[in-house]
Amino acid sequence: MNITLGYARQVLAQYADSGYCSDSDRVVDCINNAVERLLIQAPADASTLRMRFCVTNGCITLPREVDYLLKTNVCRSNVPIQNRWFEFLAGGPGSLDFDSSSVVGFADMGDGFRTHTDIITPRHILVTCDVPEDTTARILIRGADENGKEVQTLTYNEDKTEVTSRVVGEYVELDSVSPRYTSHKFSTITSVIKPITNGYVYLSAYDPDDETNTFSIATYHPYEERPSYRRYFVTGGNTNYSTIIALAKLRFVPVIHDSDPLLVQNLPAIQHMMQAMNYFNAGDMETGMQNEIKAVGYYVQQIENQNMSTTQIDFSGGMNPGDVEGVF
């Protein structure tokens, strides 16, 4: 099954508000809203994928399309994932940054990281892009400087006696021919705002006096405007693992192109969720809820049909199942 946005537009255009032509942008908005709402209410295994992740500086930063990790495997062994409260439990392990135990695990550090790896020492930020961009295209980088103060860009009058404008952070132009770097040094990056671009945009920690001392900290998708990623700290005092395998829960990312596959591959579920939203917008909460229940029901049934239950026990003829806990 491969339901793309182009196909869904043809089938579902009549359910977008009071109905639109299939090429209307509003149809795309309604489909995306319905898919996002379905993913929130569906079981976690509705959108999972086996993936391999790189470990950098003892951490794993998830890409834009991944929400969180469900299960992890390191060196052919399953390892636990702990939530953000784990290191603060009374009588617990304490700070995971200084964990010297030999047991490997993963601690959820939460969402909100703007780069794929941290800046180790304060550096200027080099901004590059791989294809020509609009002459007005620029990226806004916010964060702290080498002294821990919030970076601000000030513009003065001619005699340098009065501030005429103030920008929190620093804007950097996007130029594929002549890469630009910030005038400020950054020790941390707290926010990145970029426009929709023609190609990818890259950030690197950069030292103008030693151009060989440059390392990549982020790669941004053309349609990424406000990047935010989830990160996990590798516990156990061992940061030598280069990659890990995990079962990852995918994050909702709006589809844009007609060739984009929908994250929810169930047209009846999307249809009823679009109808539910129409009733909600019209103030008919009861009918809207009925359609929403139908939508989630269709989606859950599909998930159950496509995924075998892991609790099922196979009793083959002539075979003894042995000692199975809970079975008498």
Helices and strands as residue ranges (DSSP letters): H 5-12, G 13-15, H 25-41, G 44-47, E 48-54, E 59-61, E 66-74, E 77-79, E 81-82, G 86-88, G 96-98, E 105-108, E 124-129, E 138-144, E 152-156, E 163-168, E 170-173, E 180-181, E 188-193, E 201-206, E 215-220, E 231-235, E 243-250, H 267-281, H 285-306
